Amino acid sequence: MDRNKRKELLEAYKELKTYMGTIQITNKANGKIFVESYPNLKNKWMTIQMSLGMGQFPNFELQKDWNELGQMRLTMRSWNRRNPTRWLM
């Protein structure tokens, strides 16, 4: 990759809008709730789904529910979204 293209891609990456906040995953079968805050919520649900699908999610109870009940019994919602640059300044 030439230097100009690399520089262009790096600048585009820096301009991506992200937001921090909290994710709540609710098990519709038993009412259990998992809550976690993240500094970057962008595409976080896909990352969590991938970890759960591979059996590598750090929360044992959520992983167990995913394995036993499947994805369709879990719902995700994000709240307390904040622009990180606003809080870092």
C-alpha positions in Angstrom: 0.0 0.0 0.0 1.5 3.4 -0.9 1.9 6.1 1.7 -0.8 8.4 0.3 -3.4 5.7 0.4 -2.4 4.7 4.0 -2.5 8.3 5.1 -6.0 8.7 3.5 -7.3 5.5 5.3 -5.8 6.6 8.6 -7.5 10.0 8.4 -10.8 8.4 7.5 -10.5 6.1 10.5 -9.8 9.1 12.8 -13.0 10.8 11.5 -15.3 7.8 12.3 -17.9 8.8 14.8 -18.1 6.6 17.9 -20.0 6.8 21.1 -19.6 5.4 24.5 -22.3 4.0 26.7 -24.0 1.0 28.3 -25.4 -2.2 26.8 -28.2 -4.2 28.5 -28.8 -7.8 27.3 -32.0 -9.3 28.6 -32.9 -12.9 28.7 -36.6 -13.1 27.7 -36.9 -16.6 29.1 -35.9 -16.0 32.7 -35.6 -12.2 33.1 -31.9 -12.2 33.8 -30.1 -8.9 32.8 -26.5 -8.3 31.9 -25.3 -4.7 31.9 -21.9 -3.5 30.8 -20.5 -0.1 29.8 -18.1 0.2 26.9 -15.9 3.1 25.7 -16.9 2.4 22.1 -20.3 1.0 21.4 -19.9 1.0 17.6 -20.7 -2.5 16.4 -20.4 -3.9 20.0 -23.5 -6.1 19.6 -21.8 -7.9 16.7 -18.7 -8.4 18.7 -20.6 -9.8 21.7 -22.6 -12.1 19.4 -19.3 -13.4 17.9 -17.8 -14.1 21.4 -21.0 -15.8 22.5 -21.1 -17.9 19.3 -17.6 -19.0 19.8 -18.2 -19.9 23.5 -15.7 -17.3 24.7 -17.8 -14.6 26.4 -16.3 -13.7 29.8 -19.7 -13.8 31.7 -20.3 -17.4 32.4 -24.1 -17.1 33.1 -24.8 -15.2 29.9 -22.7 -17.7 27.9 -24.6 -20.6 29.5 -28.0 -19.0 28.6 -26.8 -18.4 25.1 -25.7 -22.0 24.7 -28.9 -23.4 26.2 -31.6 -21.0 24.9 -30.0 -19.5 21.8 -29.8 -16.0 20.4 -33.5 -15.5 19.8 -34.1 -15.5 23.6 -31.8 -12.5 24.2 -32.4 -8.9 23.4 -29.9 -6.1 23.4 -30.4 -2.4 24.0 -28.0 0.4 24.4 -28.5 3.4 26.7 -26.6 6.3 28.1 -24.9 7.0 24.8 -22.4 9.8 25.0 -20.0 11.4 22.6 -16.5 10.4 24.0 -14.8 13.6 22.8 -17.2 15.7 24.8 -16.2 13.8 28.0 -12.5 13.7 27.3 -12.0 17.5 27.0 
